[in-house]
Amino acid sequence: MDLTQKSSENVEYMVEAIKEKLRILNFGAVKASHFDEEMYEDLKYLYDMVMRKTSFSPSEMQAIAEELGSLRKQTQ
């Protein structure tokens, strides 16, 4: 998969990979459709950071969850 290309498929892949890596049950409400390609670079940065680490402290998981929340599409 070429994550250098902005696409909805890549957004979906990265969101699902982050959720799987963190294994947090309350991420069930986080869906790839909540994100758009405007935030692609930020999401890619978060994805890369999460994939590099082997474990996360509770505060790191909270920070990642907050960052995902800030990247979500804003509904008008």
MINUBA-293399 format. One record per residue: residue number from 1; residue in one letter; x, y, z of N, C-alpha, C in turn. Coordinates in nm, 4 decimals. Example, Ala and Ser with C-alpha at 12.3 -4.5 7.8 and 13.67 -1.06 7.14 Angstrom:
> k,r,n_east,n_north,n_up,ca_east,ca_north,ca_up,c_east,c_north,c_up
> 1,a,1.3190,-0.5690,0.7800,1.2300,-0.4500,0.7800,1.3200,-0.3300,0.7800
> 2,s,1.2850,-0.2250,0.7080,1.3670,-0.1060,0.7140,1.2900,0.0030,0.7870
# end
This chain:
> k,r,n_east,n_north,n_up,ca_east,ca_north,ca_up,c_east,c_north,c_up
> 1,m,0.0855,-0.1177,0.0000,0.0000,0.0000,0.0000,0.0896,0.1234,0.0000
> 2,d,0.0611,0.2175,-0.0871,0.1393,0.3399,-0.0999,0.0707,0.4511,-0.0216
> 3,l,0.1164,0.4726,0.1004,0.0527,0.5722,0.1862,0.0981,0.7144,0.1561
> 4,t,0.1844,0.7309,0.0572,0.2236,0.8662,0.0171,0.1151,0.9318,-0.0675
> 5,q,0.0211,0.8533,-0.1171,-0.0888,0.9035,-0.1993,-0.2114,0.9300,-0.1122
> 6,k,-0.2659,1.0497,-0.1239,-0.3875,1.0832,-0.0486,-0.5063,1.0144,-0.1134
> 7,s,-0.5741,0.9313,-0.0361,-0.6952,0.8663,-0.0854,-0.7811,0.8235,0.0326
> 8,s,-0.9072,0.8067,0.0081,-0.9969,0.7615,0.1150,-0.9625,0.6201,0.1598
> 9,e,-0.9122,0.5382,0.0673,-0.8713,0.4017,0.1026,-0.7533,0.4050,0.1994
> 10,n,-0.6585,0.4954,0.1756,-0.5433,0.5059,0.2647,-0.5837,0.5610,0.4011
> 11,v,-0.6772,0.6555,0.4020,-0.7285,0.7073,0.5286,-0.7906,0.5932,0.6078
> 12,e,-0.8730,0.5147,0.5426,-0.9376,0.4016,0.6097,-0.8335,0.3037,0.6629
> 13,y,-0.7347,0.2708,0.5818,-0.6298,0.1785,0.6238,-0.5573,0.2291,0.7482
> 14,m,-0.5173,0.3570,0.7482,-0.4421,0.4110,0.8610,-0.5261,0.4166,0.9881
> 15,v,-0.6518,0.4580,0.9775,-0.7387,0.4642,1.0950,-0.7572,0.3252,1.1542
> 16,e,-0.7839,0.2271,1.0694,-0.8030,0.0903,1.1183,-0.6745,0.0346,1.1797
> 17,a,-0.5594,0.0654,1.1203,-0.4318,0.0174,1.1736,-0.4032,0.0787,1.3105
> 18,i,-0.4330,0.2075,1.3264,-0.4130,0.2729,1.4560,-0.5032,0.2096,1.5605
> 19,k,-0.6297,0.1890,1.5271,-0.7232,0.1277,1.6214,-0.6774,-0.0121,1.6603
> 20,e,-0.6319,-0.0901,1.5632,-0.5876,-0.2265,1.5913,-0.4623,-0.2272,1.6782
> 21,k,-0.3687,-0.1404,1.6478,-0.2439,-0.1353,1.7238,-0.2693,-0.0957,1.8683
> 22,l,-0.3594,-0.0036,1.8904,-0.3869,0.0432,2.0262,-0.4788,-0.0513,2.1030
> 23,r,-0.5597,-0.1277,2.0321,-0.6518,-0.2245,2.0937,-0.7359,-0.1640,2.2048
> 24,i,-0.7961,-0.0529,2.1740,-0.8821,0.0142,2.2712,-1.0266,-0.0028,2.2278
> 25,l,-1.1087,-0.0513,2.3170,-1.2470,-0.0811,2.2829,-1.3280,0.0437,2.2490
> 26,n,-1.3033,0.1548,2.3152,-1.3857,0.2723,2.2892,-1.3517,0.3416,2.1578
> 27,f,-1.2574,0.2887,2.0819,-1.2296,0.3422,1.9500,-1.3303,0.2900,1.8481
> 28,g,-1.4258,0.2086,1.8909,-1.5279,0.1589,1.7994,-1.6070,0.2707,1.7345
> 29,a,-1.6152,0.3833,1.8012,-1.6889,0.4968,1.7470,-1.6067,0.5738,1.6432
> 30,v,-1.4779,0.5436,1.6326,-1.3918,0.6120,1.5357,-1.3992,0.5369,1.4035
> 31,k,-1.4426,0.6064,1.3014,-1.4559,0.5451,1.1691,-1.3760,0.6268,1.0683
> 32,a,-1.3271,0.5598,0.9664,-1.2502,0.6285,0.8625,-1.3310,0.7394,0.7970
> 33,s,-1.4622,0.7229,0.7909,-1.5465,0.8255,0.7287,-1.5479,0.9560,0.8079
> 34,h,-1.4977,0.9538,0.9308,-1.4906,1.0745,1.0131,-1.3740,1.1641,0.9725
> 35,f,-1.2907,1.1171,0.8822,-1.1707,1.1896,0.8428,-1.1756,1.2181,0.6933
> 36,d,-1.1151,1.3289,0.6537,-1.1081,1.3569,0.5119,-0.9626,1.3797,0.4712
> 37,e,-0.9427,1.3950,0.3429,-0.8070,1.4046,0.2907,-0.7399,1.5366,0.3254
> 38,e,-0.8136,1.6352,0.3716,-0.7522,1.7613,0.4124,-0.6575,1.7409,0.5302
> 39,m,-0.6864,1.6453,0.6141,-0.6036,1.6174,0.7312,-0.5099,1.4994,0.7073
> 40,y,-0.4909,1.4625,0.5830,-0.4152,1.3426,0.5489,-0.2741,1.3448,0.6068
> 41,e,-0.2022,1.4541,0.5908,-0.0635,1.4614,0.6379,-0.0554,1.4430,0.7892
> 42,d,-0.1483,1.5054,0.8618,-0.1495,1.4917,1.0077,-0.1830,1.3483,1.0484
> 43,l,-0.2789,1.2888,0.9804,-0.3150,1.1504,1.0092,-0.1988,1.0567,0.9771
> 44,k,-0.1301,1.0812,0.8677,-0.0145,1.0000,0.8287,0.0959,1.0108,0.9333
> 45,y,0.1207,1.1311,0.9833,0.2213,1.1511,1.0877,0.1837,1.0707,1.2130
> 46,l,0.0584,1.0784,1.2545,0.0113,1.0042,1.3712,0.0240,0.8542,1.3479
> 47,y,-0.0155,0.8086,1.2301,-0.0044,0.6673,1.1932,0.1413,0.6208,1.2040
> 48,d,0.2341,0.6971,1.1460,0.3756,0.6593,1.1494,0.4269,0.6496,1.2929
> 49,m,0.3884,0.7442,1.3761,0.4317,0.7437,1.5157,0.3773,0.6212,1.5899
> 50,v,0.2502,0.5920,1.5696,0.1886,0.4772,1.6374,0.2530,0.3463,1.5912
> 51,m,0.2795,0.3341,1.4630,0.3363,0.2094,1.4104,0.4803,0.1862,1.4567
> 52,r,0.5536,0.2918,1.4889,0.6924,0.2768,1.5352,0.7024,0.2241,1.6768
> 53,k,0.6042,0.2521,1.7597,0.6102,0.2148,1.9009,0.5574,0.0731,1.9238
> 54,t,0.6146,0.0089,2.0250,0.5688,-0.1258,2.0577,0.4687,-0.1277,2.1730
> 55,s,0.4712,-0.0242,2.2563,0.3750,-0.0167,2.3663,0.3453,0.1294,2.3956
> 56,f,0.2356,0.1504,2.4664,0.1894,0.2855,2.4946,0.1478,0.2965,2.6402
> 57,s,0.1829,0.4076,2.7015,0.1364,0.4351,2.8371,-0.0084,0.4830,2.8272
> 58,p,-0.0801,0.4783,2.9383,-0.2176,0.5296,2.9360,-0.2237,0.6756,2.8907
> 59,s,-0.1284,0.7566,2.9321,-0.1313,0.8979,2.8915,-0.1031,0.9129,2.7422
> 60,e,-0.0180,0.8271,2.6866,0.0062,0.8309,2.5423,-0.1193,0.7913,2.4656
> 61,m,-0.1888,0.6883,2.5137,-0.3123,0.6466,2.4468,-0.4162,0.7572,2.4524
> 62,q,-0.4237,0.8263,2.5651,-0.5175,0.9378,2.5784,-0.4811,1.0482,2.4799
> 63,a,-0.3532,1.0786,2.4675,-0.3088,1.1834,2.3755,-0.3389,1.1457,2.2306
> 64,i,-0.3208,1.0191,2.1957,-0.3508,0.9730,2.0599,-0.4999,0.9836,2.0329
> 65,a,-0.5805,0.9434,2.1306,-0.7255,0.9537,2.1149,-0.7673,1.0993,2.0966
> 66,e,-0.7066,1.1888,2.1735,-0.7388,1.3305,2.1603,-0.6965,1.3842,2.0242
> 67,e,-0.5809,1.3403,1.9766,-0.5339,1.3852,1.8450,-0.6263,1.3350,1.7348
> 68,l,-0.6692,1.2087,1.7437,-0.7654,1.1577,1.6461,-0.8930,1.2410,1.6496
> 69,g,-0.9366,1.2763,1.7681,-1.0559,1.3589,1.7809,-1.0388,1.4951,1.7158
> 70,s,-0.9204,1.5519,1.7286,-0.8980,1.6845,1.6694,-0.8883,1.6779,1.5170
> 71,l,-0.8557,1.5604,1.4631,-0.8439,1.5450,1.3181,-0.9756,1.5131,1.2499
> 72,r,-1.0777,1.4815,1.3286,-1.2072,1.4468,1.2705,-1.2654,1.5639,1.1937
> 73,k,-1.3441,1.5310,1.0922,-1.4147,1.6329,1.0150,-1.5030,1.7131,1.1084
> 74,q,-1.5084,1.8404,1.0853,-1.5972,1.9265,1.1618,-1.7335,1.9278,1.0931
> 75,t,-1.8376,1.8949,1.1668,-1.9727,1.9003,1.1096,-2.0301,2.0386,1.1352
> 76,q,-2.0969,2.0888,1.0369,-2.1526,2.2247,1.0474,-2.2951,2.2175,1.0950
# end
